[in-house]
Amino acid sequence: MKTIALLAVAGLVAVPAFAGTPCEDVKAKIEAKLEQKGVKSYSLDVVDAKEEKPGRVVGQCDGGKKKIVYNRK
């Protein structure tokens, strides 16, 4: 069930509308949605868009120059 909730959140969050928003704002919105869904033990990392990092990309920021990667702990 948590996987389904996470996929729903990821689908809602990975919206191009966030692409031009500062990374901390996007990350805070994603964290709020994850906590609202009851997701615990996770990490969100802001990395360069071209960088390969394990995990699921759940958002973009800084004009598409960076991405936010979700990892479950």
N, C-alpha and C positions, 0 to 999 in steps of 0.2 A: 504494500500500500504506500509506503514511504517513497518507493521508486516512482510510482505513478504520480504522486504529489510533486516530487522533484522534477520530473519531466514536464509537468504542467507549469511549474514555476519557471523552469528554464525556457520553455517556449514563450512565455509571456515576457520574460526579462530580455531575451535576446532580440530586441526590437531595434531597428535602425534609428529610431527616434532618440535613443540614448547615445548614439555615436558621437555627437558633438558636445556632450555633457562632460564636465570634469569627472575623473575617475572616482574620487572619493564620494561624490554624490550618487553615482551609479552603484558603487559598492554598498553604500548605506541602504539604498532602496532594495537591493538584492538580499542583504542581510535581514532587513525587516520582513520581507516576504518569506524567507526561509524560517525565521523564528515564528512567524504567524502560523506557518504550516506545522510547527513542532519539530523541525529538523534540528538535530543536535550533533555535535562532533563533526564539524566540517571546516574547511579553510577556503578562503577566497583570495586568490593571488592576482595582482595586476602585473601584467608582463607586456613586452612589446608584441605587436600584432604578428610579427614574423617569427617570433620565438616559439619553438616547439616545447610544450610542457604537458606532462601527463594530466589528464582530467578532462572535464567537460567545459567548453567555452559557454558561459552564460550571459555574456554582455560585452559590449565594446564601448570605448570612451576616447576622449581627446581626439575627436575627429577621425576615429578609426585607426589611430596610431597605436593604440593599446587595446588589450582584451583582458577580460576577467575570467579566470579559470577556477572552477569549483572542484574540490576534492573532498571525498568523504573519509573521515578518519576512523 
